Every structure is written in structure tokens, then in C-alpha cells.
Amino acid sequence: MQIAPAVWKVQNELKKVLKLEQRYVLAVSGGADSLALADAALEHYGELKERLLVCHVEHGIRGAEALADAELVHQFCVERGATFLCCHVDSLAYAKEQGLSLEDAARRLRYEQLRLACLDFGAEAVVTAHQADDQAETVLWKLLRGAGTDGLSGMQTRAKQGKLTLIRPLLTLSRADIEAYCEAKGLKYCMDSTNENLQYTRNRIRRELLPYLEKNF
């Protein structure tokens, strides 16, 4: 049976960094990137998939839409016999309490929940689905914030964030590669409406700045 090029790419990158003897928490939002990650990881682990925990963090921002995303990830896990954990947080209240932007509050709460899940599950690390397009957005975001030479470094495949170890096996792949994987595997994924909100800097970078740079430079 011939494997679609995009499927081979994703599976190959995961095999390079995920060790079958280790336990991992997979951070899965329900979007194309994270579902492709989870699908490939579960396939890679096969009968050892009990060593993987699919963790979905619901940020308390998008109401029914967010709950539908959580249910999509839940059903994805049920169909594959994967272990599923859903964590609910109140990003709005936390942002107000701490004087943070909603985006920053949601990110902090998400990583704290992932850290706790990793600890409870006895996992070696949390695996995220950041890919090459995310990397470009991150570097530009840091540049616009006035980061110096050291601060302009991009995300690493393996890194420490406080007490949490993060693994990002898809950094060499583009968003197009990931979406091609989903199409080849028939994966239904959700679309986060907040990704269209241009009040968030990262969204403006993705929707306005990067297309402008690609077209003109």
C-alpha cells in the first residue's frame, strides 16, 4: 500500500523524537495540526498507545463552539481507544485578575494544565503540534516586540518551559503539509473562530504581515 507523501513526512518526523518506551502528553486543540500529530503518534505507538495521553484544554472563551471542539477531540479518542483528558479553565477571569491580555492568560493557563497532566500521567514531556508557519510567526512576533539577538531565536524541537519539557516534532513541516496529512487520512478538524480576530497580534502577523512579505519579498 502506497503512503501519501504528507503522511510519510509527519510519521517520519514523529519517529525521530518520540521514544516508544516513554510516556507523553499530546496537546490537542482539535485543529488540523494537533489532530495530525495525535493521529500519527497513536499510529506510531500502536498497541502501546496507553503510554500516550491526549489532553485538550478548553479556555472558557468561545462557549458552545469550544465545547464542540472538545467533543470532537473526545470522539477522535473514543474511535481510536486513546486516553483522553479535558481541562476547563477560565481565561477571562484569570486575565482580569492578573492584569494580562486574554491571549497571554489563555496561554499561561494552558501550559499549567499541560504541566499538571504531564505530572499526573508520569509523562516524559508534552508534545505540541507547532509547525514551520508557527515558527515564522513566532520570530516575527518577537522582532516586532523589540527582541534582541538572543531573544529572536525560534522554537526548538525540544525545550524547557519552566518545569515543563516540550517536544515539537513538526517544526520542519508547513501548514500545507499538515492539512495534506489530514486530507489523506480523512481527519475532520475544527476551526477556531478566534484565529480570525485581528485584535490579536499573532493573527495580524498570520493574516496580514506574512502574506505581504511572501508577496513582496
Disulfide bonds with the S-S distance in Angstrom:
none
